Amino acid sequence: MTQASVILALVIVTALAFDFTNGFHDTANAMATTIATGALKPKTAVALSGVLNLVGAFLSVQVALTVTNAVVKIQNSDGTPKESLTANGGEAMLLIILAGLAGGIVWNLLTWLLGLPSSSSHALFGGLIGATVAGLGWAGVKWNGDGTKLDGVVGKVLLPAVVSPVIAGLVAVVGTWVIFKITVGIAARYAQRGFKWGQIGSASLVSLAHGTNDAQKTMGVITLALLASGHWTSTSSIPFWVKVACAVAIALGTYLGGWRIIRTLGKGLVDIAPAQGMAAQSASAAVILASSHLGFALSTTHVATGSVLGSGVGRPGAEVRWRVAGRMVSAWLITLPAAGLVGALLWYAGDTIGGLAGAIVVFALLVVAAAGMWLRSRRVRVDQHNVNDDWDAVVAPAEVAAPVTVAS
């Protein structure tokens, strides 16, 4: 096995690890409100979400192709691969991808430790952009397209990041207001039961939509690595084995359940009634599915959070915890640059040593950081048994100043 092949293997393992963290980091997007209202038991909810993420990963490849083609300038203007990135089995490009993935994982785990529903997608893109800028300069990033269509980082990543939570929030506001107006006078017990069934349906749709968007981002990264190493040549298709591996990884991560983030999104923003949960999840599903069809690599976390906030605004008399929301937004704003900084630093570490040894050092640093955060999370447990306790009954991750008191 050549040196480049070993680095490629490290990249694929790291990419699947990111996909796994993406799964448990984003389980809350689909199931937080369903768990909060008691429509489904916690473990049943994450199991259902995992299965539907698996199915959704096979429904489209548009987002995967966006990741493959719209972030790093791996090709010349005539479509031929850049020799500087594909020489020696693509070692230069593979180190950039490895460092970028590591940056995304580190940020995912840190925000999970803090219980903040930040964007796994932006952590991934931030890591890749930071490592690319460090390795190739600012010109190495495909910032925009040719001016005739939305493309590149600006059109496919940053613009959806701003627009999608606003649209989802507005849809949820209107949907929640309409639902409560229509159901005035209906016996509460009948309305609650009906909306809980509606929540299960809408949450299932969000899980399916999450698979069509987030699972594909890792598919795109692995395909980018295969292009750089010469193991794949098409920029318009994804290898089937890559689809299967990424689908399974995100499904397993989803089943693990990111309980601290589920708690924050389900209990920390608003006290959600079943009608609100159904409206929020329906709004999320509509926005995510539309974006997947268009190839926009948006943040499903931003969409889900915007929908939950919208459901709180739309319900008469509902209390929204704006302090918690403000901390979430702060995390959103620094996700891309923070992950980018980690990706850049890891690239420098690997490039300084060089070759296979440099890639191994990057991988080892990632393992050490991940193990440290996991051990820190063991201090106080938040799991399926207490995820639905009152917001103040367990130390709320988004409300504490230090991560030492946070659990999984």
C-alpha positions as CSV (number, residue, x, y, z in Angstrom):
1,M,0.0,0.0,0.0
2,T,1.4,3.4,-1.0
3,Q,1.8,6.4,1.3
4,A,-1.0,8.2,-0.5
5,S,-3.3,5.2,-0.1
6,V,-2.8,5.2,3.7
7,I,-3.6,9.0,3.8
8,L,-6.7,8.4,1.7
9,A,-7.8,5.7,4.2
10,L,-7.3,8.1,7.1
11,V,-9.4,10.7,5.2
12,I,-12.2,8.2,4.6
13,V,-12.2,7.1,8.3
14,T,-12.2,10.7,9.5
15,A,-15.0,11.7,7.1
16,L,-17.2,8.8,8.3
17,A,-16.4,9.9,11.9
18,F,-17.6,13.4,11.0
19,D,-20.7,11.9,9.5
20,F,-21.3,10.0,12.8
21,T,-20.9,13.2,14.9
22,N,-23.2,15.0,12.4
23,G,-25.8,12.3,13.2
24,F,-25.9,12.7,17.0
25,H,-25.3,16.4,16.8
26,D,-28.4,16.9,14.6
27,T,-30.8,14.4,16.0
28,A,-32.4,17.3,17.9
29,N,-33.4,18.9,14.6
30,A,-36.0,16.3,13.9
31,M,-36.9,14.8,17.2
32,A,-36.4,17.4,20.0
33,T,-39.9,18.8,19.9
34,T,-41.4,15.3,19.5
35,I,-39.5,14.1,22.6
36,A,-40.3,17.3,24.5
37,T,-44.1,16.9,24.1
38,G,-44.1,13.1,24.8
39,A,-45.3,12.2,21.3
40,L,-42.6,9.5,21.2
41,K,-40.4,8.0,23.8
42,P,-36.8,9.2,23.5
43,K,-35.2,6.0,22.3
44,T,-38.0,5.3,19.9
45,A,-37.7,8.7,18.5
46,V,-33.9,8.5,17.8
47,A,-34.3,5.0,16.3
48,L,-37.0,6.2,13.9
49,S,-34.9,9.2,13.0
50,G,-31.9,7.0,12.3
51,V,-33.8,4.7,10.0
52,L,-35.2,7.6,8.0
53,N,-31.8,9.4,7.8
54,L,-30.5,6.1,6.3
55,V,-33.3,6.1,3.7
56,G,-33.1,9.8,2.9
57,A,-29.4,9.6,2.1
58,F,-30.2,7.7,-1.0
59,L,-32.9,10.0,-2.4
60,S,-30.7,12.7,-3.9
61,V,-27.1,13.6,-4.7
62,Q,-27.4,17.3,-5.4
63,V,-25.9,18.5,-2.1
64,A,-23.1,16.0,-2.3
65,L,-22.1,17.3,-5.7
66,T,-22.2,20.9,-4.3
67,V,-19.6,19.9,-1.7
68,T,-17.5,18.1,-4.3
69,N,-17.5,21.0,-6.8
70,A,-18.3,24.3,-4.9
71,V,-15.7,24.7,-2.2
72,V,-12.2,23.8,-3.3
73,K,-10.8,24.7,-6.8
74,I,-9.4,21.3,-7.5
75,Q,-9.8,21.7,-11.3
76,N,-8.4,24.1,-13.9
77,S,-10.7,26.2,-16.0
78,D,-10.7,23.5,-18.7
79,G,-11.9,20.9,-16.3
80,T,-8.6,19.1,-15.9
81,P,-7.3,18.3,-12.4
82,K,-4.7,20.7,-10.9
83,E,-1.4,18.9,-10.9
84,S,-0.3,20.6,-7.7
85,L,-3.2,19.0,-5.8
86,T,-3.2,15.6,-7.5
87,A,0.5,14.8,-7.7
88,N,1.9,11.9,-5.6
89,G,-1.6,10.4,-5.3
90,G,-3.2,13.7,-4.3
91,E,-1.2,13.9,-1.0
92,A,-1.5,17.7,-0.9
93,M,-5.2,17.8,-1.4
94,L,-5.8,14.8,1.0
95,L,-4.0,16.6,3.8
96,I,-6.2,19.7,3.2
97,I,-9.3,17.5,3.4
98,L,-8.1,15.6,6.4
99,A,-7.3,18.8,8.4
100,G,-10.7,20.3,7.3
101,L,-12.6,17.3,8.5
102,A,-10.7,17.3,11.8
103,G,-11.6,21.0,12.3
104,G,-15.3,20.2,11.7
105,I,-15.3,17.3,14.2
106,V,-13.6,19.3,16.9
107,W,-16.1,22.1,16.6
108,N,-19.0,19.6,16.5
109,L,-17.8,18.0,19.7
110,L,-17.2,21.3,21.5
111,T,-20.7,22.6,20.8
112,W,-22.1,19.2,21.7
113,L,-20.2,19.4,25.0
114,L,-21.9,22.9,25.6
115,G,-25.3,21.6,24.4
116,L,-25.5,24.2,21.7
117,P,-27.3,23.3,18.5
118,S,-24.8,24.8,16.1
119,S,-24.4,23.9,12.5
120,S,-22.5,20.7,11.6
121,S,-22.6,21.8,8.0
122,H,-20.9,25.1,8.7
123,A,-18.3,23.3,10.9
124,L,-17.5,21.1,8.0
125,F,-17.3,23.9,5.5
126,G,-15.4,26.1,7.9
127,G,-12.8,23.4,8.5
128,L,-12.4,22.8,4.7
129,I,-12.2,26.5,3.9
130,G,-9.6,27.1,6.7
131,A,-7.4,24.2,5.6
132,T,-7.7,25.3,2.0
133,V,-6.7,28.9,2.6
134,A,-3.8,27.7,4.7
135,G,-2.7,25.3,2.0
136,L,-3.5,27.1,-1.2
137,G,-4.2,30.7,-0.2
138,W,-7.5,32.6,-0.6
139,A,-7.7,31.9,-4.3
140,G,-7.9,28.2,-3.6
141,V,-11.5,28.6,-2.3
142,K,-14.3,28.7,-4.9
143,W,-16.0,31.7,-3.4
144,N,-18.5,32.3,-6.1
145,G,-19.6,31.1,-9.5
146,D,-19.4,32.7,-12.9
147,G,-22.0,35.4,-12.2
148,T,-24.8,33.6,-14.1
149,K,-26.0,31.4,-11.2
150,L,-25.7,30.9,-7.5
151,D,-22.6,28.8,-6.9
152,G,-19.5,28.5,-4.8
153,V,-19.3,29.1,-1.0
154,V,-21.3,32.4,-1.2
155,G,-24.2,31.1,-3.3
156,K,-24.4,27.6,-2.0
157,V,-23.4,27.9,1.7
158,L,-23.4,31.5,3.1
159,L,-26.6,32.8,1.4
160,P,-28.7,29.7,2.5
161,A,-27.3,30.1,6.0
162,V,-28.8,33.6,6.3
163,V,-32.1,33.1,4.5
164,S,-33.1,29.5,5.5
165,P,-33.7,30.1,9.3
166,V,-35.7,33.3,8.5
167,I,-37.9,31.5,6.0
168,A,-38.4,28.6,8.3
169,G,-39.2,30.9,11.3
170,L,-41.8,32.8,9.3
171,V,-43.5,29.6,8.0
172,A,-43.6,28.3,11.6
173,V,-45.0,31.6,12.9
174,V,-47.9,31.5,10.4
175,G,-48.5,27.8,10.8
176,T,-48.6,28.0,14.6
177,W,-50.9,31.0,14.6
178,V,-53.3,29.3,12.1
179,I,-53.3,26.1,14.0
180,F,-54.2,27.7,17.3
181,K,-56.9,29.8,15.6
182,I,-58.5,26.8,13.9
183,T,-58.5,24.6,17.1
184,V,-60.1,27.2,19.4
185,G,-63.0,25.4,21.1
186,I,-61.9,21.9,20.3
187,A,-61.5,19.8,23.5
188,A,-57.8,19.9,24.5
189,R,-57.4,16.2,24.9
190,Y,-58.6,15.5,21.4
191,A,-56.4,18.3,19.9
192,Q,-53.3,17.2,21.9
193,R,-53.7,13.6,20.8
194,G,-54.2,14.5,17.1
195,F,-51.2,16.9,17.1
196,K,-49.0,14.3,18.7
197,W,-49.7,12.0,15.8
198,G,-49.1,14.9,13.4
199,Q,-45.8,15.5,15.2
200,I,-44.7,11.9,14.5
201,G,-45.4,12.4,10.8
202,S,-43.7,15.8,10.5
203,A,-40.7,14.7,12.5
204,S,-40.3,11.7,10.3
205,L,-40.3,14.0,7.3
206,V,-37.6,16.1,8.8
207,S,-35.5,13.0,9.5
208,L,-35.9,12.0,5.8
209,A,-35.1,15.5,4.7
210,H,-32.0,15.6,7.0
211,G,-30.7,12.4,5.2
212,T,-31.1,14.1,1.8
213,N,-29.1,17.1,2.9
214,D,-26.6,16.3,5.7
215,A,-25.6,12.7,4.9
216,Q,-24.6,13.9,1.4
217,K,-22.1,16.5,2.6
218,T,-19.8,13.7,3.8
219,M,-20.4,11.8,0.5
220,G,-19.2,14.9,-1.3
221,V,-16.0,15.2,0.8
222,I,-15.1,11.6,0.3
223,T,-15.7,11.9,-3.5
224,L,-13.5,15.0,-3.5
225,A,-10.7,12.9,-1.9
226,L,-11.2,10.2,-4.4
227,L,-10.9,12.7,-7.2
228,A,-7.7,14.1,-5.8
229,S,-6.2,10.7,-5.5
230,G,-7.3,9.5,-8.9
231,H,-9.6,6.8,-7.7
232,W,-12.7,8.6,-9.2
233,T,-13.0,10.8,-12.2
234,S,-16.6,12.0,-12.4
235,T,-17.7,15.3,-10.9
236,S,-21.4,14.6,-11.6
237,S,-21.9,11.3,-9.7
238,I,-21.1,9.7,-6.3
239,P,-19.7,6.1,-5.9
240,F,-22.4,3.8,-4.6
241,W,-20.2,2.4,-1.8
242,V,-19.7,6.0,-0.6
243,K,-23.4,6.5,-0.4
244,V,-23.9,3.3,1.6
245,A,-21.0,4.1,4.1
246,C,-22.2,7.6,4.7
247,A,-25.8,6.6,5.1
248,V,-24.9,4.0,7.7
249,A,-22.6,6.3,9.6
250,I,-25.1,9.2,10.0
251,A,-27.9,6.7,10.9
252,L,-25.8,5.2,13.7
253,G,-24.9,8.6,15.0
254,T,-28.5,9.6,15.0
255,Y,-29.5,6.6,17.0
256,L,-26.9,7.4,19.6
257,G,-28.8,10.6,20.2
258,G,-27.2,13.9,21.2
259,W,-29.2,14.2,24.4
260,R,-27.8,17.5,25.6
261,I,-28.6,19.2,22.3
262,I,-32.1,17.6,22.2
263,R,-32.7,19.0,25.7
264,T,-31.6,22.5,24.7
265,L,-33.7,22.6,21.6
266,G,-36.7,20.8,23.0
267,K,-36.8,22.5,26.5
268,G,-34.6,25.5,26.5
269,L,-36.1,27.8,23.9
270,V,-39.8,27.5,24.5
271,D,-42.2,25.2,26.3
272,I,-43.6,23.4,23.3
273,A,-47.1,22.2,22.9
274,P,-47.9,19.4,20.3
275,A,-49.4,21.9,17.9
276,Q,-46.3,24.0,18.0
277,G,-44.1,21.0,17.5
278,M,-46.0,19.9,14.4
279,A,-45.9,23.4,12.9
280,A,-42.1,23.8,13.6
281,Q,-41.3,20.4,12.1
282,S,-43.5,20.9,9.1
283,A,-41.8,24.2,8.4
284,S,-38.3,22.6,8.8
285,A,-39.1,19.7,6.5
286,A,-40.5,22.0,3.7
287,V,-37.4,24.3,3.8
288,I,-34.8,21.4,4.0
289,L,-36.4,19.4,1.2
290,A,-36.6,22.4,-1.1
291,S,-33.0,23.3,-0.4
292,S,-31.9,19.7,-1.1
293,H,-33.6,19.7,-4.4
294,L,-31.8,22.9,-5.3
295,G,-28.4,21.7,-4.1
296,F,-28.1,24.2,-1.3
297,A,-25.9,22.9,1.5
298,L,-27.8,24.7,4.2
299,S,-27.7,24.1,7.9
300,T,-30.6,21.9,9.1
301,T,-29.8,23.1,12.6
302,H,-30.4,26.8,11.7
303,V,-33.7,25.7,10.0
304,A,-34.9,23.7,12.9
305,T,-34.0,26.3,15.5
306,G,-35.6,29.1,13.4
307,S,-38.8,26.9,13.2
308,V,-38.9,26.3,17.0
309,L,-38.5,30.1,17.6
310,G,-41.2,30.8,15.1
311,S,-43.5,28.4,16.8
312,G,-43.0,30.2,20.1
313,V,-43.6,33.6,18.5
314,G,-46.7,32.3,16.7
315,R,-48.4,30.9,19.8
316,P,-50.4,33.4,21.8
317,G,-48.9,33.9,25.3
318,A,-45.9,31.6,24.7
319,E,-42.6,32.5,26.5
320,V,-39.5,32.5,24.4
321,R,-36.1,32.3,26.2
322,W,-34.3,34.8,24.1
323,R,-31.2,34.6,26.2
324,V,-30.7,30.9,25.2
325,A,-31.6,31.9,21.6
326,G,-29.0,34.6,21.7
327,R,-26.3,32.2,22.7
328,M,-27.2,29.9,19.9
329,V,-27.0,32.7,17.4
330,S,-23.6,33.6,18.8
331,A,-22.4,30.0,18.2
332,W,-23.8,30.2,14.7
333,L,-21.8,33.3,13.9
334,I,-18.5,31.9,15.0
335,T,-18.9,28.3,13.8
336,L,-17.5,28.8,10.3
337,P,-14.4,30.9,11.3
338,A,-13.7,28.9,14.5
339,A,-13.8,25.6,12.6
340,G,-11.7,27.2,9.9
341,L,-9.1,28.3,12.4
342,V,-8.8,24.7,13.7
343,G,-8.6,23.3,10.2
344,A,-5.9,25.8,9.3
345,L,-3.8,25.1,12.4
346,L,-4.1,21.3,11.9
347,W,-3.0,21.7,8.3
348,Y,0.1,23.7,9.4
349,A,0.9,20.9,11.9
350,G,0.6,18.2,9.2
351,D,2.4,20.2,6.5
352,T,5.3,21.1,8.8
353,I,6.0,17.4,9.4
354,G,5.0,16.4,5.8
355,G,3.9,13.2,4.1
356,L,2.3,10.3,5.9
357,A,3.8,11.2,9.2
358,G,2.1,14.6,9.0
359,A,-1.3,13.1,8.2
360,I,-0.9,10.7,11.2
361,V,-0.1,13.6,13.5
362,V,-3.3,15.4,12.4
363,F,-5.3,12.3,13.0
364,A,-3.7,11.7,16.4
365,L,-4.4,15.3,17.5
366,L,-8.0,14.8,16.5
367,V,-8.3,11.6,18.5
368,V,-6.8,13.3,21.6
369,A,-9.1,16.3,21.4
370,A,-12.2,14.0,20.9
371,A,-11.2,11.8,23.8
372,G,-10.7,14.8,26.1
373,M,-14.1,16.3,25.4
374,W,-15.8,12.9,25.8
375,L,-14.2,12.4,29.2
376,R,-15.1,15.9,30.2
377,S,-18.8,15.1,29.3
378,R,-18.9,12.3,31.8
379,R,-19.1,14.6,34.8
380,V,-22.9,15.0,34.8
381,R,-25.1,12.8,32.7
382,V,-28.0,14.0,30.5
383,D,-29.6,11.1,28.7
384,Q,-32.9,9.6,27.6
385,H,-34.0,9.3,31.3
386,N,-33.8,13.0,32.2
387,V,-33.8,14.8,28.8
388,N,-37.4,15.9,29.4
389,D,-37.0,17.2,32.9
390,D,-37.9,20.8,33.5
391,W,-35.3,23.2,32.1
392,D,-34.0,24.1,35.5
393,A,-34.1,20.6,36.9
394,V,-30.8,19.6,35.2
395,V,-28.0,22.1,34.7
396,A,-28.8,23.4,31.2
397,P,-25.8,23.2,28.9
398,A,-26.5,26.5,27.1
399,E,-27.0,28.3,30.4
400,V,-23.7,27.4,32.1
401,A,-20.5,29.3,31.8
402,A,-18.1,26.4,31.9
403,P,-18.4,23.0,30.1
404,V,-17.2,21.1,33.1
405,T,-20.8,20.8,34.3
406,V,-22.2,19.6,31.0
407,A,-23.2,16.0,30.3
408,S,-24.0,13.9,27.3
